Amino acid sequence: MRTRALRAGTGLTSFAAIAATVVLAAPSAQASVSSVSVSGVLHTVGTTYTITAKIGGVSGLLPVAFSDNGNKLETSPVLPNPLTGTAKIEWTPSSAGQHVITATQGFSTKSVAIDVREKSPITGSASGGSSNLGSGSASGSGEFLGGVIAGSS
């Protein structure tokens, strides 16, 4: 009876040692976001941009979650494209100020800070055109850059 218990214990110990070796020797299959970027240079409220997360490691099947200042984007998470190693999502900022855009896959997270500006109200005028019915013109006024350009008094 004692011999059986000793054999069973030795068998379990050997199995645990082999399992630990396999786990430690296995290649890393962790998800890895290597970078996150936002298309465009000057970002304004109401304009749509593409957020791109570059994915590293063996993580092509794991979804990537995107957020703006900690709030999950509406169509997030998305699956990465295994051919390009990227995950992309469209983003339209609804407020001005600094936005921290974050891409997360598994335990890997990368962020980028983007400054978003209000849309500048641009106005102008046009005139011209005539026919045998008469002529017409149109004009407008407004403020651009706080009255620095046209429309300030």
Stockholm file with secondary structure:
# STOCKHOLM 1.0

chainA/1-153         MRTRALRAGTGLTSFAAIAATVVLAAPSAQASVSSVSVSGVLHTVGTTYTITAKIGGVSGLLPVAFSDNGNKLETSPVLPNPLTGTAKIEWTPSSAGQHVITATQGFSTKSVAIDVREKSPITGSASGGSSNLGSGSASGSGEFLGGVIAGSS
#=GR chainA/1-153 SS CHHHHHHHHHHHHHHHHHHHHHHHHSCCCCCEEEEEEESCSSEETTCCEEEEEEEESSCTTSCBEEEETTEECTTCCBCCBTTTTEEEEEECCCSCEEEEEEEEETTEEEEEEEEEECCCCCCCCEEEEEETTEEEEECCCCCBTTTTBSSCC
#=GC SS_cons         CHHHHHHHHHHHHHHHHHHHHHHHHSCCCCCEEEEEEESCSSEETTCCEEEEEEEESSCTTSCBEEEETTEECTTCCBCCBTTTTEEEEEECCCSCEEEEEEEEETTEEEEEEEEEECCCCCCCCEEEEEETTEEEEECCCCCBTTTTBSSCC
//
